[in-house]
């Protein structure tokens, strides 16, 4: 229902954009809609439906891309493709040099000539192995040989090759047109072929003289029959989409095989898979085929990144509109011998031919019983995600609580997504005051009066004439206040009652213990616990909660004040210290003391500790990510290390996700992004606590890096009433392992004298580490300390990430006998 096919120019109309002056919006009056289960149907839309993303067959047809290109021109909505961008991809003179210069990929040495003045050609074409010769008329073909063509044919770039292909090039040819093959010594014949091509071209077309790169020939086993085996050409077609975070993602690979003396064109042969093509070609070892597939993916994604970067530098007119961008493209390769090694050589880029080939391969597979592939899903996810980014542009978001430096990413993300943030914040001098649309200072730190605060905030909002589209909070202290304000404004969000149940830890477990329906019921994940407000409560709790047990703040955050106690005496002592030291928010801001300093005693749960970050819409799970925590430094429970993706097998991760979801639903949390902390032991998951807001510390950053989606964007979409599009089958791009740094342990190593922080920033600038600053200065001290910084390294495998991180920590003095990083990381297996 979210994707509609338009069949002709009368099905849609262009109207001036309301949000983007000088641009246009597209309104659909009719279309073909696609439903779950494979059903489709056409119909009229009354009123017309506004398109948030537009794409189609933009590369061929009339000079302006036909009626599709005209409808897609200068759109101010979510954008999508355009005829000018499609034409650039289809024109080898406009993009071939980019692949060599920016992606560092081998490409066929090429010489291009044409009749018109091509001001759009990139400077990369003047690099080694390529160039452009301007031919003013068809009779000037001699200048191709005498004025550069001869030097090209006899130059060093052509030394490895014996033949060239002369062919027309330009967006309207799309790989078709008459071509001829010549030996490079035949300069006169090449010049004659160029002249013949020029007589049928326009000023926008070009003639290419391109080295014919042969497919590498491998030794093959003796044939089963005496019939001669002819050399073959292998063309590899790759389809790539711009995925989450603007990263290229390889969607599908299809191959075509033909005769070596005649280059294989798109559509000239039925496609087949890469693995079977490599087997047929003589690559017998599975490891070698896998290595080639990996290298091809890297080359494809590097080529796409280079093309998109070059596209980003174009002006609006060259792009076909300010919002126009390429999200799906194809790159063609062949495997050749480069320096005695098999290497993908980039042949060409295109806007649609690889898509057509890969769709054909997908349909052919279904005809013989193959399960549906990932191609349609990946393309739909990429386009719908792009449409959703447009949906949030210009939306007014009421944000309750700014948080500290660990939430600084919110302001940058709001700018990138085009959000208008109206911030309610207790600190009138907060650094975010100058980074938001509206700053509303209001002291709400005494959260036991949140109903009163909500009324005051609503008065503030109304007095400013604000009409927010959504209201939410990422700051743990403010989640109940945000729910109350949401309710007062009639905006989408969880009920205040549900958020109160989740916010108060003992109440969460006691509520779940009463939830006895389900298989298993939510009660199965709850842990015995009792609220502690006095020393008398400690005695009563000791009779109900077995020891060892965990004593912690009822409304705490950041692991502050959490301690393992072996008996009632230790619990009394810990409670006495905590009630003496932590009385209100001024004693330790940001850890929940605005709710009071009540404690709870809960049964200690053995097992490994995990975070589950959930995106839930109308009670339905939309996305989930599981991360692992390293061992804590008992008796305290401050986090030491973490990794993503989880080390757990899929079935155990599924247990955690199901338990987290059931606990959230049982508490009434049906809309939002939630962070759930659990332990996983032999008997399955047990709940530690629910955070009814987006995961803190490094989690949003890590999930974006490893999987792509943005929890912040997902939270905004849910608050706007839009179910976020997230990967149905998320695949990690890398592995991350990180360690927490403490001021007490690492202050000297990270301070100016030690130079550790400067070294980390330099490494971060080179992309070798990921830093997440949690506090500007040491937060708390001794027993109540919070982590200062998260330092992480990535790797192709978890082991590689851990080895890199351990080496870094040893070099910078983060690892020590008192803080054994190797021990913390040893749990990630």
SULDAWO-V451247 format. One record per helix or strand. SS is the DSSP state (2 for helix, 1 for strand). FROM is the first residue (numbers start at 1). LEN is the number of residues. If there is no record, write none. Layout:
SS FROM LEN
SS FROM LEN
//
This chain:
1 4 2
2 9 3
1 12 5
1 24 11
1 40 11
1 54 1
2 66 6
1 75 1
1 80 1
2 83 8
2 92 10
1 107 1
1 110 5
2 123 4
1 130 5
2 138 16
2 156 3
1 163 7
1 179 5
2 187 12
1 206 6
1 232 12
2 244 3
1 247 13
1 272 1
2 274 8
2 286 27
2 316 4
1 324 1
1 328 11
1 341 10
2 353 15
2 375 18
1 396 5
2 405 3
2 409 9
1 420 6
2 431 5
1 438 4
2 447 17
1 470 3
2 476 14
2 496 8
2 505 9
1 518 1
1 521 1
2 522 4
1 529 4
2 535 8
1 549 5
1 563 3
2 568 14
2 593 3
1 599 5
1 608 10
1 620 10
1 636 1
1 641 4
2 650 18
1 672 10
1 684 8
2 699 9
2 711 9
1 735 7
2 743 8
2 756 10
1 770 4
2 782 3
1 789 7
2 798 15
1 816 1
1 819 1
2 821 5
//
